[in-house]
């Protein structure tokens, strides 16, 4: 019921709805909410911060439950809290029946337990939950709850912060949010979608938001919003939270605070120095040392996927991480920086957010969910992230590229810097097929795939996660997803940990009745390019189309066709736009069909103004991919050559000593001579049809 967004303690939970007041209705119109699963009639949140960083949040909620769906949603309530520094008090949970009867949920219905993430990684999170099984709740009831959270030990003494997003998903009749801070305490705050009323009372300053959501978004509004969110999510640039407030006055303050948390933990111990010396003993320069240490921390230490700030902001010591052989993002950075320090190379933590763009106006720890590593390189920085485990040196996932990060040097104030916008190497995808199609339509061949870039990381992670005995199943799924429904075998793959070169894997492929063999036409054995288009391709999208990073995909196939058939080779394609290029070529020589397709992505996104041109570009590729190549019987010369070859083989058979076998051979030679006479007399008919009556 309550969404726990604040990683500190005093987050504004309660479900928020639309960002602005709904348009006023005519006085004689009363909205009908009878078909809603539930209606949020009253939602009150009161948050109080103190100068020392402690505080209290009280949430009061009244929900009208109108259907079984609403009962299912609210039959068990969850109240999260962080056990190390706060407590939660469930003041009441009660159900008010239509006849006025009140059923109170007793305390024994409240179960305190670790959250899922804490059960998975107890060393890294102290997030707990109180689960309340609501007594007597049925459709038609009103559910009332009140809950208080008390911060007893602030994560940053003397500081406080909070953030939240409005919800757009349900009807909300009245919501009031209050944040109370000491009157003389300077705070940074932002709420662009809805401005608060600010009052002073006694020694406190109170921010109050009052709002309601009386209508759902229209289908067009909802679709536009979904397109916008999909575009921003693909780039890791969702907007900052709707409400932000922080007592930190600058990013330098946050940097100094985090620097103090990791300062002692990153210092090299004797064990760290010994390991650094071992790893770099054969390194000839600092770059070799850096790569050796990066590869060690990245590939040999298991990543515990706990977001930065869930439970703890302080990393464990580098020595502990070295001994444990695992760590979360800040732990893996600490070990990397400590080993590099022991080798004479400085590296700094860089706090970053993987889902939304940082808002520079409100310095707050809540703006970060990840820690990576920044190494000074002259005026620039080299960015490293060891949490992916098998990411190539210098690789950042797409949602971390071209993003603001707070770099925290030891000797200077922290500074906001944008990460690299491009990959440190060219993204390339190479697919090769070499095989043979027989006269029954069965395709056998060898597939080789080589990848560098974002797909490469996915492949490395997949092949590393599955044991070798399950690689056949893995590659079969990949083949099926590419439209190849045949069977795979004999899988060979690079070691996922060897990241200096492209990832490579190969397999043997077999498929009966390949493509459209029944009508004697085929497509080249290529995977599709799958360029993105909106669901309604006929309507111009409201947001640019995100293509991802620039790169080249090259597909090559050599298919030997049955001796009696030759292909009607399609014309070549050469299409060039400022955002991409596509070329396709086809050739038939020496009984082999040679096909090649190349797609070069030049720009990361397609502006709305270029949508029609991009749509036409995709149509050309789709038409080429869907084009079937007809297979026709071979030429007269080829048929004559084939006949001659068969005749020579037949007449060169050694004489048999068996009477029955000798009779069969004589009959076969006699039938073949009759077939030759038919062939010479009716040369226009396909050879295999001329002789069909003789077999």
Steps between C-alpha positions, in 0.01 A plus 500: 500500500775740593790538262822541690709732290719677757823315564565718804199455723257783464383436148155615394327169435123476434402467137497836317302557184500761222735793521239775473147568614236347275295744293191623689174332408170672438297532820227267378738215408591238758780258409425128502776299669292187554708295256831579670661215698554751781488874560758677713274734696761651729877479499689701763876501556671707770878502508705672768876547475725610787836676476689194620361288215239311704131532426158345463265424215134430551280358225121489527296333226131439429411277204156401375527140376253440215584161348676170558798644312525772766472238775783298345720807477452611861432177689865497614673832570878545495685770696876508421762642736876485552569319822842655570375855544120516520192339650148470365180510704173377354256723692186338359367293210122481500210421269184709512195307375205662316281456811751691716661195659877533551733199490846569642796288385676376820874520560546126459413545129819705456806306385848656506742349246804588285425625150586289195821693436610458862437126488711481184782722632482541880855632508393796285148599596298540817170575324216335693124492451198477723230295331143549620225254403189721501214347696149492355563689175238454225374702204295800615713564810712801591858418602668742744866490601746714691871431522798688651869466422758633748860566398715430804845500338551721192721369222670839477492673840359849466359439149168382357352446155195354325351449153189356341303469177132565438289210378269516199330165545187547713232740621606716795241730658721684747868490579698717734874478550683697765875526546603689813859621551661730757415855393858623490639191325599559138367232265504439127168391356328457166151409387446622143170323435318629807602792720455474878356755740775608740407620849681561828373383835698542820857406424418299188449548127233280343468404133147381413386341175124453450380319195251258347463277196141486385544358151714242326714610210345461157622216280696746284656666804585163646659382174703821471620463857595136442699594188679771695584270789620222267728743317642644824537158665697364202750780547501481880368855510167488674416835664606577855245431780196727519579611857854544627626656823847491654691677775826459304588835346750389238636198318833568666335431838368167377839414358671583829247287690543197273875547488511479878305174490745328265824674598631237739340208315696563180850523652718209384573241769801265483272236346382747234857603418607137469212420263571812290865397467397151396256626237743749346828308516507451122354841409734723299322834556214663691247412230587131530477524880163671475355238266632209707346635820173595328462152348565341839244705695245492218505128422608333824268676748130426502278806487227531761231700320392733781434858388721765654344622824265209569580457867859623496705769328834404649703236313672209669876518520699392195667233712160351594381503139821327392440227757127463426539483119176695448362849547242758399580793270674715762693197631629404157609859438675509838696183423591623151612842627700345785685256271570779250627724779739224606623491140549879492182587305233734641131422452195676646139402572239643264140506628245464218137410426418226250133586445455876501693814420649678798337830600788738584277734702439264793815339646376176654633147552167375367602612152744208481445125476843382383875552546755465219869591474658811347872518414651836407644500146637850448199732479260208455407187692502132418183333625494142630217288636593160645147400601412342163780247573574423133482848348797597279743759635345848488149374420197668660147371453280732286315652797831619651637671189488876461364537853595739780709329768635643826874427501652508850879555490705474817678832477236718329131585542253267331389602153220408260638363172329331207605145422617389157229519235648232274645153536882485516499279188292447188183297544496214247279196446610232253285201399631237257325192362657238275301194405313288252137457400422151370231383258257424785515856631722420799747774588823408678770748585734672739415830672762735640406810703735772618383799704647817646281750687177483698388164360845366579449560873163323494658200327790488745264510797278229351783259414656559840175443687419172325728198550649358181262203510213749454656700217304300243174612664627860519602517135181321396301778668714765329451326164124475552476867596672586171244302302708184452286211620744226409730322744845603621793289618877504552508833687838669540541838676768738622570523871275775631778636723736570207367846420787650300361358174151464355284219635470210258286189485420246231268205449377247246150557364251259343150566375273283293275661238693822534318826439227449232647189341161357404469781244872484414585844635722599792631798695868530596564356848536838672370637833280812470629850579189594705515877473253658746168643385205623711201269540295721271753544221257709294490773765794730559637435851508770766861423597818430305572134429800372691728277290781457750868547434645525154641180361517261208328166443628275221321179394660257254371168366630243250241233420573217259176415317389162362657422163170521311418853622622853449368818670338804345744743661335813650628844400748671733390764749699812584323742730675790674354750743664737742385280790580154355610298198379167363655289225409156375659295222431155354707286263475152350822324398626141484179364651519728806269787593700783659298756701611796708316769696651796683334749736692799629338711773641853496272686744373391839149630448255595227340844547125518456555721193682211325250231591353452151846466346598253774177306450572472126854388580365223726253398229781443250685280748186309593413438134851375430495271805159360407584450131502135396755385244337261247696188412470376143639188328854547371605606146513258198878487523482420869246223432714351224803510726303334779378225263851436378627479856229250599564290184873480566442391859252235390722352225808508721342273762716181542352186352302303751547120550143462623247399230215700653720809542621469141137496383422815703801681351396410147145625561633824650723566199214423261269740689768770496541474122123537458515806726777652284290451188206680667731780610632554148152487346330743743775737615260767621364288786683492834725198510359355824146516354602344167622187673247480783293236319802272459572460876 
